[in-house]
Amino acid sequence: MLQVNFIKANREEVLKGLKKKNFLETSLIDNIIALDDERKKLQFELDERQSKINTFSKEIGQLMAKGEIRLAEEKKMEVASLKGLLQPVSEQLNVVEKSLHDDLIKLPNLPHTSVPEGKTPEENEIVREGGEKPALPKGALAHWDLAKKYDLINFEIGNKVTGAGFPFYKGKGAKLQRALIHYFLDFNTEAGYTEYEPPFMVNEASAYGTGQLPDKEGQMYHATADNLFLIPTAEVPLTNIYRDEILKEDELPVKMTAYTPCFRREAGSYGKDVRGLNRVHQFDKVELVQLVHPDKSYEVLEEMLLHVEKLLQSLNLPYRILRLCGGDMSFTSALTYDFEVYSAAQEKWLEVSSVSNFEAFQTNRMKIRFKADGKTQLVHSLNGSSLALPRIVAALLENNQAEDGILLPQILHSYFGGGKI
C-alpha cells in the first residue's frame, strides 16, 4: 500500500507511475489528498476538544480541593458539553479514515524507473537468453502425449476426481515431482535460505497483507465456512510470519524458502495454451522470500535473479529472462523479471518463475518494520519462484525425449534414482 505522505509530496510522480502501470482511476489521487486533509482537520479538532476536557477536568479537581463547589459544577457542565461534541467528530473521523483506507488499497504499487513502457506481454523486454534449444528426434511428442506414453500423468482421472486443471501424477511422474522439489529446496537452503513448511490455507488478514485481497479474490479458492483462502503461492504465509513485527537491523536479511501446492482459480485462455501442464489449477512450487534493508533491495533482486538463473542452467533448459513492462506487472510489484523456458515440441516459451521487488508496498500493509539508530522504518520484501514445477516438467519431458525414453539432466540423477524414464 502506498503511503499518503509520499503521495502528497510526489503527486505528479505518482500519477506518472500509475499511467505506466496502465491504472486508469487516477482521480483517486486527488480524492486521497482531500480525504487526508479532512482527516487531519478532524483529528486536530478532536485533539483540541480533548485537550480542553483534560484541562477543565484538572481545574475541577483543584476547585473541589479549594471548596469552590459552584465554580467546579460550572466547569463540569462545560466538560459535559464538550464531551457531547466529541462523539460526532469522532464518528466523522472514523468515516473519513475508512474512506481514505478504501481508496489507498485500490492503488497498485508504483513501477521502478527501469520498468519499460507497455501494456501487453509482447512489450516486455528480453534481458538475456541462455542454453541451447534441442534438436528433437523425428516424430517428437508434446508433453501430454509423452505423459500418456510413459504413464506419468493422468489428466482424465484428475478431471473425473476433481475437474479440469487437477492432474494426477503417477509412478515415475510422481517420482520426478518429488525429485524436483527436493532438489530445488536443497539448492535454496545451500544458498542460505531457511526452509519452512507453512499452512496451505491463510486467513483474510494474511491474504490482504501480501496484496491478494482485494485485488485477486476471484482467483483464490475460498473456504467460506471458516473464511480461509487456499494459497496461490507460499509467498503469502511466509511473508506474513513477520506481520506486525519489528525486527532488529542485524536480523536482516530474512531468507525463507518453502515447497507448497498452489491453488489458482483463473482459467486463462483456451486451446493449446491450457493443454496438459501449460495451465493448471493446482500445482507444486518452491518459493523464495526475502525481507531486506530498503537500501539493499535492488542488490538482493539481482542476487535472486542469478540464483534462479543458475538453477535453470543446472537443468540444461534453454531459457530467457524478461523485464516486464508496466502494463504486464502484478498489482503489488515495483519491478518483475520473468523466466521462461523453451518447450521444444510445442515450439513456445513457457513462464516458470517471476522474481519481484515489492519495495515497501506489502510491508506497509503488514507493518513489517525494523529498528536502526532509534528509528523505525519499513523493510522491503522480495520473492521469486524457484521453481514452479508444471512447465519445468513439460520442458524436461519434451526437450529430453529420445527414441527409447526421456533422458534426465545429470543433476537430477541422484534425486530421481536414475537418469532415464
C-alpha positions as CSV (number, residue, x, y, z in Angstrom):
1,M,0.0,0.0,0.0
2,L,1.3,3.4,-0.9
3,Q,1.9,5.9,1.9
4,V,-0.2,9.1,2.0
5,N,2.7,11.4,2.8
6,F,4.6,10.1,-0.3
7,I,1.5,10.6,-2.5
8,K,1.0,14.2,-1.3
9,A,4.7,15.1,-1.7
10,N,5.1,13.4,-5.1
11,R,1.7,13.8,-6.8
12,E,2.9,14.1,-10.4
13,E,5.4,11.3,-9.9
14,V,2.7,9.0,-8.6
15,L,0.3,9.9,-11.5
16,K,3.1,9.1,-14.0
17,G,3.8,5.8,-12.3
18,L,0.1,4.8,-12.3
19,K,-0.1,5.7,-16.0
20,K,2.9,3.4,-16.7
21,K,1.1,0.6,-14.9
22,N,-2.0,1.3,-17.1
23,F,-4.0,2.2,-14.0
24,L,-6.9,4.4,-15.1
25,E,-8.6,5.5,-11.8
26,T,-6.2,8.4,-11.4
27,S,-8.9,10.6,-9.8
28,L,-8.3,8.6,-6.7
29,I,-5.1,10.5,-6.1
30,D,-6.8,13.9,-5.6
31,N,-9.5,12.2,-3.6
32,I,-6.9,10.7,-1.3
33,I,-5.2,14.0,-0.8
34,A,-8.6,15.7,0.0
35,L,-9.6,12.9,2.4
36,D,-6.2,13.1,4.2
37,D,-6.6,16.9,4.6
38,E,-10.1,16.3,6.0
39,R,-8.7,13.6,8.3
40,K,-6.1,16.0,9.7
41,K,-8.6,18.7,10.2
42,L,-11.0,16.4,12.1
43,Q,-8.1,15.0,14.1
44,F,-6.9,18.5,15.1
45,E,-10.5,19.4,16.2
46,L,-10.8,16.2,18.2
47,D,-7.4,16.6,19.9
48,E,-8.2,20.3,20.7
49,R,-11.5,19.4,22.3
50,Q,-10.0,16.5,24.2
51,S,-7.2,18.8,25.4
52,K,-9.8,21.3,26.8
53,I,-11.6,18.5,28.5
54,N,-8.4,17.3,30.2
55,T,-7.6,20.9,31.2
56,F,-11.1,21.6,32.6
57,S,-11.1,18.2,34.4
58,K,-7.8,19.1,36.1
59,E,-9.3,22.5,37.1
60,I,-12.4,20.8,38.6
61,G,-10.2,18.8,40.9
62,Q,-8.4,21.9,42.0
63,L,-11.6,23.8,42.6
64,M,-13.1,21.0,44.6
65,A,-10.0,20.9,46.7
66,K,-10.4,24.6,47.5
67,G,-14.1,24.1,48.3
68,E,-15.2,26.3,45.3
69,I,-18.1,23.9,44.6
70,R,-20.2,26.3,42.4
71,L,-17.3,27.0,40.1
72,A,-16.5,23.3,39.9
73,E,-20.1,22.5,38.9
74,E,-19.9,25.1,36.2
75,K,-16.7,23.5,34.8
76,K,-18.4,20.1,34.9
77,M,-21.2,21.4,32.7
78,E,-18.6,22.8,30.2
79,V,-16.9,19.4,30.2
80,A,-20.2,17.6,29.6
81,S,-20.9,20.0,26.7
82,L,-17.5,19.3,25.2
83,K,-17.9,15.6,25.6
84,G,-21.2,15.8,23.7
85,L,-19.4,17.5,20.8
86,L,-16.6,14.8,20.8
87,Q,-18.8,11.9,19.6
88,P,-20.0,13.3,16.2
89,V,-16.4,14.5,15.4
90,S,-15.1,11.1,16.3
91,E,-17.7,9.3,14.2
92,Q,-17.0,11.6,11.2
93,L,-13.3,10.9,11.6
94,N,-13.9,7.2,11.5
95,V,-15.9,7.5,8.3
96,V,-13.1,9.6,6.6
97,E,-10.4,7.3,7.8
98,K,-12.2,4.3,6.3
99,S,-12.8,6.1,3.0
100,L,-9.1,7.0,2.9
101,H,-8.1,3.4,3.5
102,D,-10.5,2.1,1.0
103,D,-9.1,4.4,-1.7
104,L,-5.5,3.7,-0.8
105,I,-5.8,-0.1,-1.1
106,K,-7.2,0.4,-4.7
107,L,-3.8,1.8,-5.8
108,P,-1.2,-0.6,-7.2
109,N,2.5,-0.3,-6.4
110,L,4.4,2.2,-8.4
111,P,6.8,0.8,-11.0
112,H,10.6,1.3,-10.7
113,T,12.2,3.7,-13.1
114,S,13.7,0.9,-15.1
115,V,10.3,-0.6,-15.9
116,P,9.6,-0.3,-19.6
117,E,6.5,1.3,-21.1
118,G,3.9,-1.1,-22.4
119,K,0.6,-2.7,-21.8
120,T,0.9,-6.3,-23.1
121,P,3.3,-9.2,-22.7
122,E,4.6,-8.6,-26.2
123,E,6.1,-5.3,-25.0
124,N,8.2,-7.0,-22.2
125,E,12.0,-6.6,-22.7
126,I,14.3,-9.6,-23.2
127,V,17.2,-9.1,-20.8
128,R,19.2,-12.2,-21.8
129,E,18.9,-15.8,-23.0
130,G,20.8,-18.9,-22.1
131,G,21.1,-22.6,-23.0
132,E,20.5,-24.2,-26.4
133,K,17.3,-25.3,-28.0
134,P,17.4,-29.0,-28.6
135,A,17.1,-30.8,-31.9
136,L,14.2,-33.2,-31.3
137,P,14.0,-36.6,-33.0
138,K,11.6,-37.2,-35.8
139,G,8.0,-37.7,-34.5
140,A,8.7,-35.8,-31.3
141,L,5.7,-35.6,-28.9
142,A,4.3,-32.8,-26.7
143,H,4.5,-33.5,-23.0
144,W,0.8,-34.5,-22.7
145,D,1.5,-37.3,-25.2
146,L,4.7,-38.3,-23.5
147,A,3.0,-38.4,-20.2
148,K,0.4,-40.8,-21.6
149,K,3.1,-42.9,-23.4
150,Y,5.2,-43.5,-20.3
151,D,2.2,-43.5,-17.9
152,L,3.5,-40.4,-15.9
153,I,0.5,-38.1,-15.6
154,N,-3.2,-38.9,-16.0
155,F,-5.3,-35.8,-16.9
156,E,-8.5,-37.8,-17.4
157,I,-8.6,-39.2,-13.9
158,G,-7.9,-35.8,-12.4
159,N,-10.8,-34.4,-14.4
160,K,-13.0,-37.3,-13.1
161,V,-12.0,-37.0,-9.4
162,T,-11.8,-33.2,-9.2
163,G,-12.1,-31.3,-12.5
164,A,-10.1,-29.9,-15.4
165,G,-6.7,-28.5,-14.3
166,F,-6.1,-31.0,-11.5
167,P,-3.7,-33.7,-12.9
168,F,-2.8,-37.0,-11.3
169,Y,0.9,-37.8,-11.3
170,K,1.7,-41.5,-11.3
171,G,4.7,-43.7,-10.9
172,K,7.8,-42.1,-12.3
173,G,5.8,-39.0,-13.0
174,A,5.2,-38.6,-9.2
175,K,8.8,-39.6,-8.5
176,L,10.0,-36.8,-10.9
177,Q,7.9,-34.3,-9.0
178,R,9.4,-35.4,-5.7
179,A,12.9,-35.3,-7.1
180,L,12.5,-31.7,-8.4
181,I,11.0,-30.5,-5.1
182,H,13.9,-32.0,-3.1
183,Y,16.5,-30.6,-5.5
184,F,15.0,-27.1,-5.5
185,L,14.8,-27.0,-1.7
186,D,18.4,-28.3,-1.3
187,F,19.6,-25.7,-3.9
188,N,17.9,-22.9,-1.9
189,T,18.9,-24.0,1.6
190,E,22.6,-24.3,0.4
191,A,22.3,-20.6,-0.6
192,G,21.3,-19.6,3.0
193,Y,17.5,-19.8,2.8
194,T,15.7,-21.3,5.8
195,E,13.2,-24.0,4.8
196,Y,9.6,-23.8,6.1
197,E,6.6,-26.0,5.7
198,P,3.8,-23.5,6.0
199,P,0.0,-24.0,6.1
200,F,-1.7,-24.3,2.8
201,M,-4.6,-22.0,3.9
202,V,-4.4,-18.5,5.2
203,N,-6.8,-16.1,6.8
204,E,-8.2,-12.9,5.3
205,A,-5.6,-10.6,7.0
206,S,-2.7,-12.6,5.5
207,A,-4.2,-12.5,2.0
208,Y,-4.7,-8.8,2.4
209,G,-1.1,-8.3,3.6
210,T,0.6,-9.6,0.5
211,G,-1.9,-7.9,-1.8
212,Q,-4.0,-10.9,-3.0
213,L,-7.0,-9.2,-1.4
214,P,-8.9,-7.2,-2.6
215,D,-7.1,-7.4,-6.0
216,K,-7.3,-11.2,-6.7
217,E,-10.2,-12.5,-4.7
218,G,-11.8,-14.0,-7.8
219,Q,-8.6,-16.1,-8.4
220,M,-8.4,-17.6,-5.0
221,Y,-10.3,-20.7,-3.7
222,H,-12.3,-19.6,-0.6
223,A,-13.4,-21.9,2.2
224,T,-16.3,-19.8,3.1
225,A,-17.4,-21.6,6.3
226,D,-14.1,-20.7,8.0
227,N,-13.3,-17.6,5.8
228,L,-9.9,-19.1,4.9
229,F,-8.2,-19.0,1.5
230,L,-6.1,-21.7,-0.2
231,I,-2.8,-20.2,-1.0
232,P,-1.9,-19.2,-4.6
233,T,1.8,-19.3,-3.6
234,A,4.0,-19.9,-0.5
235,E,4.8,-16.1,-0.6
236,V,1.6,-15.5,1.3
237,P,2.1,-17.5,4.5
238,L,5.9,-16.9,4.5
239,T,5.8,-13.1,4.3
240,N,3.0,-13.0,6.9
241,I,5.2,-14.7,9.5
242,Y,6.6,-11.2,10.3
243,R,3.3,-9.3,10.1
244,D,3.1,-6.7,12.8
245,E,6.7,-7.4,13.9
246,I,9.7,-5.1,14.4
247,L,13.0,-6.7,13.5
248,K,16.5,-5.6,14.6
249,E,18.7,-4.3,11.8
250,D,21.2,-7.2,12.3
251,E,18.4,-9.7,11.7
252,L,18.2,-8.6,8.1
253,P,18.1,-10.1,5.6
254,V,15.5,-12.7,6.4
255,K,15.7,-15.5,3.8
256,M,12.9,-18.1,3.5
257,T,12.1,-20.9,1.2
258,A,9.2,-23.4,1.1
259,Y,7.5,-26.0,-1.0
260,T,3.8,-25.9,-1.2
261,P,1.0,-26.8,-3.6
262,C,-0.5,-23.7,-5.1
263,F,-4.2,-23.2,-6.0
264,R,-5.4,-20.7,-8.6
265,R,-9.0,-20.5,-10.0
266,E,-8.2,-18.5,-13.1
267,A,-8.7,-20.5,-16.3
268,G,-6.6,-18.3,-18.7
269,S,-7.1,-18.7,-22.4
270,Y,-8.2,-21.8,-24.3
271,G,-6.7,-24.3,-26.7
272,K,-3.0,-25.2,-26.6
273,D,-2.3,-22.5,-24.1
274,V,-4.1,-24.6,-21.4
275,R,-3.5,-28.1,-22.6
276,G,-1.6,-30.5,-20.4
277,L,0.5,-28.8,-17.8
278,N,0.5,-25.4,-19.5
279,R,-2.1,-24.1,-17.1
280,V,-3.5,-26.0,-14.1
281,H,-5.5,-25.0,-11.0
282,Q,-3.3,-26.9,-8.6
283,F,0.5,-27.2,-9.0
284,D,3.6,-27.6,-7.0
285,K,6.1,-24.8,-6.5
286,V,9.2,-23.9,-4.4
287,E,9.3,-20.3,-3.4
288,L,11.9,-17.8,-2.2
289,V,11.1,-14.8,0.0
290,Q,13.4,-12.2,1.4
291,L,12.8,-9.3,3.8
292,V,15.7,-6.9,3.5
293,H,17.0,-3.4,4.4
294,P,15.4,-0.9,1.9
295,D,18.9,0.3,0.8
296,K,19.7,-3.2,-0.4
297,S,16.6,-4.5,-2.0
298,Y,17.6,-4.0,-5.7
299,E,21.0,-5.5,-5.0
300,V,19.2,-8.5,-3.5
301,L,16.8,-8.6,-6.5
302,E,19.8,-9.1,-8.8
303,E,21.2,-11.9,-6.4
304,M,17.8,-13.7,-6.6
305,L,17.8,-13.3,-10.3
306,L,21.2,-15.0,-10.6
307,H,20.1,-17.7,-8.1
308,V,17.1,-18.7,-10.3
309,E,19.2,-18.5,-13.4
310,K,21.8,-20.9,-12.0
311,L,19.0,-23.3,-11.1
312,L,17.7,-23.3,-14.7
313,Q,21.3,-23.7,-16.1
314,S,21.7,-26.8,-13.9
315,L,18.7,-28.4,-15.5
316,N,20.2,-27.7,-19.0
317,L,17.0,-25.9,-20.1
318,P,17.0,-23.1,-22.7
319,Y,15.7,-20.0,-21.0
320,R,15.2,-16.3,-21.3
321,I,14.8,-13.5,-18.8
322,L,12.2,-10.8,-19.4
323,R,11.8,-7.4,-17.7
324,L,8.1,-6.9,-17.5
325,C,6.5,-3.7,-18.9
326,G,4.3,-1.6,-16.7
327,G,1.0,-3.0,-18.0
328,D,2.0,-6.6,-17.6
329,M,3.2,-6.3,-13.9
330,S,1.3,-7.5,-10.9
331,F,-0.6,-5.2,-8.6
332,T,2.0,-5.3,-5.9
333,S,5.3,-5.3,-7.8
334,A,7.7,-2.4,-8.3
335,L,10.0,-4.5,-10.7
336,T,9.5,-8.0,-12.0
337,Y,11.6,-10.3,-14.1
338,D,10.0,-13.4,-15.7
339,F,11.9,-16.6,-16.5
340,E,10.7,-18.6,-19.5
341,V,11.9,-22.0,-20.7
342,Y,11.6,-23.1,-24.3
343,S,9.2,-26.0,-24.9
344,A,10.7,-27.6,-28.0
345,A,7.8,-29.9,-29.0
346,Q,5.3,-27.0,-28.7
347,E,7.8,-24.5,-30.1
348,K,6.9,-21.9,-27.5
349,W,8.2,-20.2,-24.4
350,L,6.7,-21.1,-21.0
351,E,6.9,-18.9,-17.9
352,V,8.4,-20.8,-15.0
353,S,9.4,-18.1,-12.5
354,S,8.8,-14.5,-11.6
355,V,11.3,-12.6,-9.4
356,S,9.9,-9.4,-8.0
357,N,10.8,-6.5,-5.7
358,F,7.7,-5.1,-3.9
359,E,9.7,-2.4,-2.0
360,A,7.6,-1.4,1.0
361,F,4.2,-2.0,-0.7
362,Q,3.5,-5.3,1.1
363,T,5.3,-4.5,4.3
364,N,3.3,-1.3,4.7
365,R,0.2,-3.4,4.7
366,M,1.6,-5.9,7.1
367,K,3.5,-3.4,9.3
368,I,6.8,-5.3,9.0
369,R,9.4,-2.9,10.3
370,F,13.0,-2.8,11.6
371,K,14.7,-0.5,14.1
372,A,18.0,1.1,13.4
373,D,19.6,4.1,15.2
374,G,16.5,4.6,17.2
375,K,14.3,5.0,14.1
376,T,11.7,2.5,12.9
377,Q,11.1,2.0,9.2
378,L,9.6,-0.5,6.8
379,V,11.6,-3.3,5.4
380,H,11.4,-4.2,1.7
381,S,10.0,-7.6,0.6
382,L,11.0,-9.7,-2.5
383,N,10.0,-13.1,-3.7
384,G,10.6,-15.5,-6.6
385,S,9.6,-18.9,-7.9
386,S,12.4,-21.4,-7.5
387,L,10.7,-23.0,-9.4
388,A,7.1,-23.7,-10.5
389,L,7.0,-27.4,-11.5
390,P,4.4,-27.9,-14.2
391,R,6.1,-26.1,-17.1
392,I,9.5,-27.2,-15.9
393,V,8.3,-30.8,-16.2
394,A,6.7,-30.1,-19.6
395,A,10.0,-28.7,-20.9
396,L,12.1,-31.5,-19.3
397,L,9.9,-34.2,-20.9
398,E,9.8,-32.6,-24.3
399,N,13.3,-31.3,-24.6
400,N,15.0,-34.5,-23.4
401,Q,12.9,-37.1,-25.3
402,A,14.8,-39.8,-27.2
403,E,13.7,-42.8,-29.2
404,D,13.9,-45.1,-26.2
405,G,12.8,-42.8,-23.4
406,I,13.4,-39.5,-21.7
407,L,17.0,-38.6,-20.5
408,L,17.0,-36.5,-17.3
409,P,19.7,-33.9,-16.6
410,Q,22.7,-35.1,-14.6
411,I,21.8,-33.0,-11.6
412,L,18.6,-35.0,-11.0
413,H,20.0,-38.5,-11.2
414,S,20.7,-38.9,-7.5
415,Y,17.3,-37.4,-6.6
416,F,15.4,-39.5,-9.1
417,G,17.4,-42.7,-8.6
418,G,18.4,-42.9,-12.2
419,G,18.9,-40.9,-15.3
420,K,16.2,-42.1,-17.6
421,I,12.5,-42.6,-17.9
